[in-house]
Amino acid sequence: MPYAREHPGAYPRRVLLAVTGLSPQIVTETLYALAVAPAQGASAFVPSEIHLITTRSGAEKARLALLSDEPGWFHRLCRDYALPPIDFAAGHIHVLTDADGNPLEDIRSPDDNRCAADGITELVRDFTADPDCALHVSIAGGRKTMGFFLGYALSLYGRPQDRLSHVLVAEPFEASSAFYYPTPASHVIELAGGRLADAASAQITLADLPIVSLRHGLPAALLTGHASYNEAVAGARRALAPPQLTIDLAGRRIRAAGKVFALPPAELALLSVFARRALRGEAPLPAPPKDVPDAEWKKRYRIELHWIDGPFRDHEKTEAALKKGMDGGYFSAHLSKLRRIIERQLGAAATPYRISDGGKRPRRYCLALPPSAVGYGEIDAPPPAPTTEATTGEHP
């Protein structure tokens, strides 16, 4: 069901996700700014659920301060302002873990940072995989690295309905561990140095932080499966980098958008036909006629297959299919398969590496890369394990 992109509060599932350290009041301050006192001109965002990302000690403090019977500041805020039910329980407090699955007490070492980044990225990926969910991310609490990773994860996976913010509390309440939100009635609290102040007079501002969404540049495998922070960042970098194609005919693999992967010989040969033409700056080609064998197409295609597989003594099926020439059916079948493999491997970064038909009639096919972006040679990096489609590409 579609929802208005500019109204996250209209989504049936509305998630507030925050990082916290030893200051759990970030949660109630942000909830107040979102649901009770939104900025002038902004619509209220009342979460249907709240989730926290924190360390072991941070989780304990959040549970005691926010979810206990007393003081139970989350429950107090909901009662004070008659908020609708919000699903927030101890099970929604996500404790970051190390490589062995042990809860992190703090985030100090490079390994701690890597584990924190992966845990945060996985949560954001899961929430943004739900089309009925609008995600609001707060980076006000926790270690600065936690806030950075959470903000960057939203930039990687965020959609139009998702938001990023930082809550600001005016003096003298900003550094007070006794302040949780502006109360509707007078509530005097003690500040540092023994000063007293009325929480009802506190001012809270929510700073909306615009993000540049890189989601469109991530391959489908990173959007639908488990991906580390580094893998997601690498996927976005590939999408944004200038296109560069290297073809390793003997190794039956290519490097495209910085990623190395295998191609079946039939599809690799077809790609190589167009890559050589791009390298030489030659004009686009028409496809072979439908059901009419084309001897010239057969010749250029067999040359590429020879460089990939050597002489044709082992390719009776290919020889039979191309006996009189290549026809349009053979061309279209292998072109479609080539496109599927490249799109699955590269996601949105696949566009420059697709064989284009020109977009108008009569169709003329080419690889629209400049000569400087095409190269041939041995690829040093080992390719990943071939996909099922890539390993079953027998020449028909």
C-alpha positions in Angstrom: 0.0 0.0 0.0 1.5 3.4 -1.0 1.9 6.2 1.6 2.6 9.8 1.1 6.4 10.1 1.1 6.4 13.5 2.9 4.3 12.2 5.8 6.2 9.5 7.7 3.6 9.8 10.5 1.0 8.2 8.2 2.8 4.9 7.9 1.2 2.0 9.9 4.6 1.0 11.4 6.6 4.0 12.8 9.9 3.2 14.4 12.0 5.5 16.6 15.6 4.1 16.6 18.2 5.7 18.9 21.7 5.1 20.1 22.2 5.6 23.8 25.1 5.4 26.2 24.7 6.2 29.9 22.1 9.0 29.2 18.8 7.2 28.4 16.9 10.6 28.7 17.8 11.0 25.0 14.9 8.7 24.3 12.2 10.7 26.2 13.6 14.0 25.0 13.4 12.8 21.4 10.0 11.3 21.9 8.7 14.5 23.4 10.1 16.6 20.5 8.6 14.2 17.9 5.2 13.4 19.4 4.3 16.1 21.8 5.9 19.4 20.6 7.0 19.1 17.0 8.6 22.1 15.4 6.4 24.8 13.9 5.2 23.6 10.5 6.2 20.0 11.2 3.7 17.1 11.6 3.8 15.0 14.8 5.5 11.6 14.5 4.1 9.3 17.2 6.2 6.0 17.1 4.3 2.7 17.1 7.5 1.2 18.6 10.9 2.3 20.0 14.2 0.5 19.7 17.5 1.4 21.3 21.1 0.4 20.4 23.5 0.5 23.2 26.2 -1.3 25.3 25.6 -3.7 28.2 25.8 -1.0 30.9 23.8 1.4 28.7 21.0 -1.3 28.4 20.8 -1.7 32.1 20.5 2.0 32.8 17.9 2.4 30.0 15.8 -0.4 31.4 15.9 0.9 35.0 15.4 4.6 34.1 12.8 4.3 31.3 10.9 1.0 31.7 10.8 0.3 35.5 7.8 1.0 37.6 9.7 3.7 39.4 11.0 6.1 38.0 9.8 4.7 34.7 10.3 7.9 32.8 9.0 6.5 29.4 5.8 5.4 31.0 5.5 8.8 32.8 5.8 10.7 29.6 3.2 8.6 27.9 0.7 9.1 30.8 1.5 12.9 31.1 0.7 13.5 27.5 -1.9 10.8 26.9 0.1 9.2 24.0 -1.3 6.2 22.3 0.2 2.8 23.0 3.9 2.5 22.0 5.6 -0.8 21.9 8.8 -0.4 23.9 10.0 -3.2 26.2 13.3 -4.7 27.3 13.4 -6.8 24.2 13.7 -3.6 22.1 16.9 -2.7 23.7 19.6 -4.1 21.4 23.0 -4.7 23.0 25.9 -4.6 20.6 28.1 -7.7 20.8 31.7 -8.6 19.9 32.8 -11.1 17.3 32.1 -13.9 19.8 28.6 -12.8 20.6 29.5 -11.3 24.0 27.8 -8.0 25.0 30.1 -5.0 24.5 30.8 -3.0 27.7 32.1 0.0 25.7 33.3 0.8 22.2 37.0 1.6 22.2 39.1 -0.8 20.0 39.0 -1.2 16.2 37.3 -4.5 16.7 34.7 -3.0 18.9 34.0 -0.3 16.3 33.8 -2.9 13.5 31.3 -5.0 15.4 29.3 -2.0 16.4 29.1 -0.8 12.8 27.9 -4.2 11.6 25.3 -4.6 14.3 23.9 -1.1 13.7 23.9 -1.6 9.9 22.0 -4.9 10.2 19.2 -3.3 12.3 18.8 -0.4 9.9 18.7 -2.7 7.0 16.0 -4.8 8.6 13.8 -1.8 9.5 14.2 -0.3 6.0 13.3 -3.6 4.3 9.7 -3.2 5.5 7.8 -1.0 3.0 5.1 -0.3 5.6 7.6 1.2 8.0 8.8 4.8 8.5 12.1 5.0 10.4 13.1 7.9 12.5 16.7 7.7 13.6 18.2 9.7 16.5 22.0 10.0 16.8 22.0 12.2 20.0 23.2 9.6 22.4 26.0 7.1 22.9 29.6 7.3 21.7 30.2 9.6 18.7 31.2 6.6 16.6 27.9 5.0 17.3 26.0 8.0 16.1 28.2 8.2 13.1 27.6 4.6 12.2 23.9 4.9 12.7 23.6 8.1 10.6 25.7 6.6 7.8 23.7 3.3 7.9 20.6 5.4 7.3 22.3 7.2 4.4 23.1 3.8 2.9 19.7 2.2 3.4 17.3 5.1 4.0 14.2 5.7 1.9 12.1 8.9 1.3 10.0 8.3 4.4 13.0 7.9 6.8 14.4 10.7 8.9 17.5 11.5 10.9 17.7 13.9 13.8 19.6 15.2 16.8 17.8 16.5 19.9 19.0 19.7 21.6 18.1 20.6 25.2 18.5 24.2 26.3 20.5 25.3 29.3 20.4 24.7 32.3 18.9 21.2 31.6 21.3 20.0 28.9 23.8 18.3 31.2 21.4 17.3 33.9 21.0 13.6 34.6 17.7 14.4 36.5 16.0 15.9 33.4 14.0 13.6 31.1 11.5 15.8 29.3 9.5 19.1 29.8 6.7 18.1 32.2 3.1 19.4 31.7 3.0 20.5 35.4 5.7 22.0 37.6 8.4 19.5 38.5 11.4 20.9 40.3 14.7 19.0 39.8 18.2 19.5 41.2 20.9 20.5 38.7 24.7 20.3 39.0 26.0 22.4 41.8 22.8 22.1 43.8 20.8 24.5 41.7 17.1 24.0 41.3 15.0 24.4 38.1 11.5 23.6 37.0 11.5 20.9 34.2 8.2 22.4 33.0 10.1 25.4 31.6 12.6 23.4 29.6 13.0 24.0 25.9 13.7 21.1 23.5 14.6 21.5 19.8 14.8 18.7 17.3 17.4 19.3 14.6 16.4 17.5 11.4 19.5 16.3 9.6 19.1 15.8 5.8 20.7 12.7 4.4 21.9 11.7 0.9 20.3 8.4 0.2 22.7 5.9 -1.4 20.2 3.0 -1.3 19.7 3.0 -5.1 23.4 2.2 -5.6 23.4 -1.0 -3.5 23.2 -4.4 -5.2 20.0 -6.3 -4.4 22.0 -8.9 -2.4 23.0 -6.2 0.1 19.4 -4.9 0.5 17.9 -8.3 1.0 20.6 -10.3 2.8 23.0 -9.9 5.6 25.7 -7.4 4.8 28.5 -5.9 7.0 29.0 -2.2 7.2 32.1 -2.4 5.0 30.3 -4.4 2.4 27.4 -1.9 2.2 29.9 1.0 2.0 31.8 -0.8 -0.8 28.6 -1.3 -2.7 27.8 2.4 -2.5 31.3 3.4 -3.6 31.1 1.1 -6.6 27.8 2.8 -7.7 29.4 6.2 -7.4 32.8 5.5 -9.0 33.5 6.3 -12.7 32.7 3.2 -14.8 35.6 0.9 -15.6 35.4 -2.5 -17.3 38.2 -5.0 -17.5 37.7 -8.3 -19.3 39.8 -11.4 -18.5 38.9 -13.8 -21.3 41.1 -16.7 -20.2 39.9 -16.4 -16.6 36.3 -16.1 -17.7 35.6 -13.1 -15.5 35.3 -9.4 -15.5 35.9 -6.5 -13.2 33.0 -4.0 -13.4 32.4 -1.1 -11.0 35.3 -2.5 -8.9 33.7 -5.9 -8.5 35.2 -9.1 -9.9 32.7 -11.9 -11.0 32.6 -14.8 -13.4 30.6 -14.9 -16.6 29.6 -18.0 -18.6 31.5 -18.3 -21.9 28.5 -17.5 -24.1 27.6 -14.3 -22.3 31.3 -13.3 -21.9 31.8 -13.7 -25.6 28.8 -11.5 -26.4 30.0 -8.8 -23.9 33.4 -8.9 -25.5 32.0 -8.3 -29.0 30.7 -5.0 -27.8 33.6 -4.2 -25.5 36.0 -4.4 -28.4 33.9 -2.1 -30.5 33.7 0.4 -27.6 37.5 0.2 -27.2 37.9 1.0 -30.9 35.2 3.6 -31.0 33.2 1.8 -33.5 29.5 2.3 -34.3 26.6 0.4 -32.7 25.4 -2.8 -34.4 22.0 -4.0 -35.3 21.0 -7.4 -33.9 20.9 -10.4 -36.1 17.6 -10.8 -37.9 14.9 -12.9 -36.2 15.0 -16.5 -37.4 17.5 -15.5 -40.2 21.1 -16.7 -39.5 23.7 -14.0 -39.9 27.2 -15.1 -41.0 28.9 -11.9 -40.0 27.5 -12.1 -36.4 28.6 -15.7 -36.2 32.2 -14.7 -37.2 32.7 -11.9 -34.7 31.1 -14.0 -31.9 33.2 -17.2 -32.6 36.4 -15.1 -32.5 35.6 -14.1 -28.9 34.7 -17.7 -27.9 37.9 -18.9 -29.4 39.9 -16.6 -27.1 37.8 -17.8 -24.1 37.7 -21.5 -24.8 40.3 -22.3 -27.4 39.4 -24.3 -30.5 35.8 -25.4 -31.0 36.3 -29.2 -30.7 34.5 -29.3 -27.4 31.5 -27.2 -28.4 29.2 -29.3 -30.6 26.1 -27.6 -29.3 27.4 -24.1 -30.0 28.6 -25.2 -33.5 25.2 -26.7 -34.2 23.3 -23.6 -33.1 25.6 -21.4 -35.1 26.0 -23.7 -38.1 24.5 -21.3 -40.6 25.0 -18.1 -38.6 23.7 -16.4 -35.5 20.0 -15.5 -35.5 18.0 -13.0 -33.4 16.7 -15.7 -31.0 20.2 -16.8 -30.0 21.4 -13.2 -29.7 18.4 -12.1 -27.5 18.6 -15.1 -25.2 22.2 -14.5 -24.3 21.8 -10.8 -24.2 19.0 -11.2 -21.6 21.0 -13.6 -19.5 24.1 -11.2 -19.6 21.9 -8.4 -18.4 20.4 -10.4 -15.6 23.8 -11.5 -14.3 25.3 -7.9 -14.4 22.2 -6.4 -12.7 22.3 -9.0 -10.0 26.0 -8.5 -9.3 26.0 -4.7 -9.5 22.6 -3.4 -8.7 22.1 0.2 -9.7 25.8 0.4 -10.6 25.0 -1.9 -13.6 23.7 0.8 -15.9 27.0 1.7 -17.7 27.8 -2.0 -18.2 24.5 -3.0 -19.9 24.4 -3.5 -23.6 22.2 -0.6 -24.8 19.7 -0.9 -27.7 19.7 2.9 -28.3 16.2 3.3 -26.9 14.6 3.9 -30.3 13.9 2.1 -33.6 15.7 0.9 -35.5 17.6 -0.8 -32.6 21.3 -0.4 -32.6 23.3 -2.1 -29.9 26.5 -1.0 -28.1 28.4 -0.8 -24.9 28.2 2.9 -24.1 31.6 3.2 -22.4 34.4 5.5 -23.6 37.5 3.7 -24.9 39.4 4.7 -21.8 37.0 2.8 -19.6 37.5 -0.6 -21.4 40.5 -2.9 -21.0 41.5 -6.5 -21.5 44.0 -8.5 -19.3 44.4 -10.9 -16.5 42.5 -10.0 -13.3 44.6 -10.7 -10.3 41.9 -10.7 -7.7 40.2 -14.1 -7.4 36.5 -14.0 -8.4 33.8 -14.9 -5.9 32.1 -18.3 -6.2 30.1 -18.2 -9.4 26.3 -17.8 -9.1 24.0 -20.7 -10.2 23.2 -18.9 -13.4 26.8 -18.2 -14.1 27.8 -21.9 -13.6 25.1 -23.3 -15.9 25.9 -21.2 -18.9 26.5 -24.1 -21.3 26.6 -22.9 -24.9 23.3 -23.9 -26.4 
